[in-house]
Amino acid sequence: KIPNLTLSNGTKIPALGFGTFEDVPEGMYNAVLCALDTGYRHLDCAWYYKNETEVGAALRTWLTQNPSVPRSEIFITTKIWPHLMTPEDLRWSLDSSLQKLGVEYVDALLLHWPVAAERDENYEVAKDPVNNGYILKPDQPAALLAAWETMISLLTTTTKVKAIGVSNFSTTHLKPLLHTSHPPMINQIEIHPYFPNTHLISFCAQHKIQAVAYSPLGSQGQTVRQGQTVATVLTDPTLQALAAEKGCSIAQLCIAWGIQRGYAVLPKSANEGRLRANFEVVSLSEGEMERINGIAGGIGRKDGKGVRMVNPIEMFGFDLWEGED
Ligand code: A2P
């Protein structure tokens, strides 16, 4: 049985969710059907994944085939991409996600990145004609705060969202939002044994912001920051040894380690066997937790903080976490 976590407004969120960021949209319909069959009750979606139509089709098919499970038992998240941060565009993005997913509301709506950028006339990202990069709004903090106020108004004046939050926000990005009438309830961030993100998780906990881990298995195939080459989490020797001792997989260790640290984890898999195996949560002793906690100290920087796999410079052209943990 997967435990629920409780957000600051009382909304329950299952501690194990299914990530839907995959390069093969044609595979997502079957993956979501399989995830729901397996028992996943938390789906993590986004405008950017460009597959909410497939996710929604699978969701509707599955709910029709399983009338004993109401929509309200499934926690659905979607996110707003940086080029849709004005009040009108943000509402447009939410409405288009609701329509594609075929639902009346999402359980959580998140700002995907602490970045506000321009769009083109087709609601796609506008690109700089010179360097093909994102065109940033001139005053980022003001644009982010305004977007957050729109999120609050969606929460308080519509029935379209049950909870609001952010993703990829550092403590610097979070601080201005703490003074608003409704601070974020979620911060979805990179967390795995090579990047435990401990400081940001405890900052979030202090402010009643629930951390949610993306790339909990170490984000296979992502570029490693600053060009360092590091081993992948799923082939890490310490995890390999522990998995062999316990007779489970490394993925199961990563998932259990996250849930026992007190946040929700969002592993993704397009493979039915792995998707099902990931849902079988193992239990770790304190000593086993400690062994996994120690891994990041041997990776990348020698300060125990490990190394990120996600590189925002490639996406946005600047380091939005400069000088931060
Ligand atoms: P696949 O879809 O072929 O299973 P993360 O969730 O950290 O972003 O990692 C996702 C990656 O991990 C995907 O490439 C997925 O590949 C792979 N993956 C998911 N579950 C497992 C597992 N149990 N064992 C090995 N690889 C896995």
Residues whose N, C-alpha, C, O or C-beta is under 5 A from the ligand:
A	BS01	A2P	S215 P216 L217 G218 S219 Q220 A251 L266 P267 K268 S269 A270 N271 R274
